[in-house]
Structures are given as structure tokens and as C-alpha cells.
């Protein structure tokens, strides 16, 4: 069995990647295809890590840090199912039930319980977060929590952000 570990290389050809099997690939797309054909995650190329920002590395969210293609496909299918099940209408309805500030985790737990989903079945938190950010962008809710951590000078991290509904003046 051939060992596959794909790593970026610096070279004059631009984005180049080398695999332990001896393959040299030019371009990210070629490396992703080789990773997929080798049973590796095409997002992290089997490294199990993703660089979110320069100097900030975390386990790959596409394969749940496994580096394997099977887990990546399973995770992607779970994300697609979450997008289908957890709609803006559901999240908007849950948010309408809060009189004051609410945390991401509170909305996610309410959605999970309302749909009867066991913990870990689907990526409920990330889907709810994305919908809450859409509500925020539309001006329906406003974030009221401060960042938990600063990364560099231009990136902030929130562990369990808190929002509040925006009430229209005069209604």
C-alpha cells in the first residue's frame, strides 16, 4: 500500500504540492483530485489541519480532523442535510420567542430539541450560526457580546456569541 501525505511546496511553478507516493502536482485542484483518489480529504489534503488565518491552525472542519475522504463526504452530507432541515423560518421562529438577549447555544439547543435530533447527529450549531449571521446582516438582530479572543490585529473569535432582536421604533 502506498503512503499518501500531500504537502505544499515552495517553487517557481506557483502552487505546487508533493505527495509521499512521489507525485508532484502543480495547482491546488490537481492536489485535491489526487487526495480524493487516494482516499484523503480534499480540503486539508489529508493533513487533518486547516489554517483559518495566518498562524491560526485548527482541526479540519471538512473531515472533522480525520484527514480521510469518507469522513469528509459524511460531514458534507450532514451539512447539506442540516441546510435542508434547519431553515430560516425555523430559526426566525425560535428567535421570536426570546424577549431579551440569547446565545447561539440556546437557539441551537432549541432547534435541535424541536426537530428531535440527537446531539452530534447534524452540525446544528454551525447551521444556526450561519442563519443568525444572515438575520444580523438583514438588521433583524444585533450582536451584543464582545469577542472572546483576538487573533492578530484583524480577527476576533466568539465562543458562544449573544444577540438580541432589534425592535422597530414606533411599533
URLINLIN-V31054 format. One record per residue. RES is the residue in three letters. PHI is phi as a letter, one per 30 degrees, with the letter a starting at -180 (999 if undefined). PSI is psi in whole degrees, -180 to 180 (* if undefined). D_FIRST is the distance of its C-alpha to the first C-alpha in Angstrom with 1 decimal. Layout:
RES|PHI|PSI|D_FIRST  RES|PHI|PSI|D_FIRST
This chain:
UNK|999|133|0.0  UNK|d|137|3.8  UNK|d|136|6.5  UNK|b|122|9.4  UNK|b|115|12.9  UNK|c|130|15.8  UNK|b|145|19.1  UNK|d|147|22.5  UNK|b|147|23.9  UNK|c|134|27.5  UNK|a|176|28.6  UNK|d|-11|31.3  UNK|d|6|29.6  UNK|j|-138|30.0  UNK|d|110|27.2  UNK|b|151|24.0  UNK|b|146|20.6  UNK|b|141|17.7  UNK|c|150|14.0  UNK|d|-20|11.9  UNK|d|-5|9.9  UNK|j|-8|13.4  UNK|d|138|14.9  UNK|c|127|18.5  UNK|b|138|20.2  UNK|c|122|24.0  UNK|j|144|25.3  UNK|d|-41|24.3  UNK|d|-43|23.9  UNK|d|-41|21.3  UNK|d|-39|19.3  UNK|d|-41|19.8  UNK|d|-45|18.7  UNK|d|-41|15.4  UNK|d|-48|15.0  UNK|d|-43|16.0  UNK|d|-25|13.8  UNK|c|4|10.7  UNK|i|17|12.3  UNK|c|157|14.1  UNK|d|130|17.9  UNK|d|-8|19.7  UNK|d|-50|22.6  UNK|c|0|21.2  UNK|h|30|18.0  UNK|i|2|16.0  UNK|d|-16|18.4  UNK|i|-1|20.2  UNK|b|148|23.5  UNK|b|143|26.1  UNK|c|107|29.0  UNK|d|-42|32.1  UNK|b|161|34.5  UNK|e|120|34.4  UNK|i|-5|33.8  UNK|c|105|33.2  UNK|c|140|29.6  UNK|b|166|28.7  UNK|e|142|25.8  UNK|e|129|24.7  UNK|d|-13|27.0  UNK|d|-30|24.9  UNK|b|14|22.1  UNK|h|34|24.3  UNK|i|15|22.4  UNK|c|-28|19.1  UNK|i|0|17.2  UNK|c|149|15.7  UNK|d|-41|16.8  UNK|e|-46|17.9  UNK|d|-36|20.3  UNK|d|-47|21.5  UNK|d|-43|22.5  UNK|e|-45|24.1  UNK|d|-41|26.0  UNK|d|-39|27.1  UNK|d|-39|28.4  UNK|d|-40|30.2  UNK|d|-42|31.8  UNK|d|-41|32.9  UNK|d|-40|34.4  UNK|d|-41|36.2  UNK|d|-35|37.7  UNK|d|-42|39.0  UNK|d|-41|40.4  UNK|c|100|41.7  UNK|c|168|44.3  UNK|d|-37|46.8  UNK|d|-43|49.5  UNK|d|-50|48.1  UNK|d|-42|47.6  UNK|d|-40|51.0  UNK|d|-40|52.6  UNK|d|-46|51.1  UNK|d|-38|52.3  UNK|d|-23|55.7  UNK|d|-8|56.1  UNK|c|129|56.0  UNK|d|-34|59.4  UNK|c|-158|58.2  UNK|d|150|55.0  UNK|b|150|51.7  UNK|c|155|48.2  UNK|e|-46|45.0  UNK|d|-34|43.9  UNK|d|-43|47.2  UNK|d|-45|46.7  UNK|d|-44|43.0  UNK|d|-40|44.1  UNK|d|-43|47.0  UNK|d|-47|44.8  UNK|e|-47|42.2  UNK|d|-40|44.9  UNK|d|-34|46.8  UNK|c|-4|43.9  UNK|i|34|43.0  UNK|c|132|39.5  UNK|d|153|37.9  UNK|e|133|36.6  UNK|i|-6|33.1  UNK|d|-45|33.2  UNK|b|158|33.5  UNK|d|72|33.8  UNK|d|-48|37.6  UNK|e|-52|38.4  UNK|d|-38|36.7  UNK|d|-45|38.2  UNK|d|-42|41.6  UNK|e|-46|41.4  UNK|d|-41|40.9  UNK|d|-37|43.9  UNK|d|-38|46.0  UNK|d|-34|45.4  UNK|d|-41|46.5  UNK|d|-38|49.6  UNK|d|-44|50.2  UNK|d|-30|49.9  UNK|d|-5|52.4  UNK|i|12|54.8  UNK|d|-29|54.9  UNK|b|161|53.6  UNK|b|139|53.6  UNK|d|133|51.4  UNK|c|5|53.5  UNK|c|154|51.1  UNK|d|155|50.4  UNK|d|148|46.9  UNK|d|-24|45.2  UNK|a|143|43.6  UNK|c|135|43.9  UNK|c|109|40.9  UNK|i|-146|42.3  UNK|c|-9|45.4  UNK|b|16|44.5  UNK|b|135|42.2  UNK|b|151|43.2  UNK|c|137|41.3  UNK|c|128|42.9  UNK|d|-50|41.5  UNK|b|77|43.8  UNK|d|157|46.1  UNK|b|136|49.5  UNK|b|172|51.5  UNK|b|145|54.9  UNK|d|145|56.3  UNK|c|126|58.6  UNK|c|133|62.0  UNK|d|139|64.1  UNK|d|136|67.4  UNK|i|4|70.4  UNK|c|*|68.7
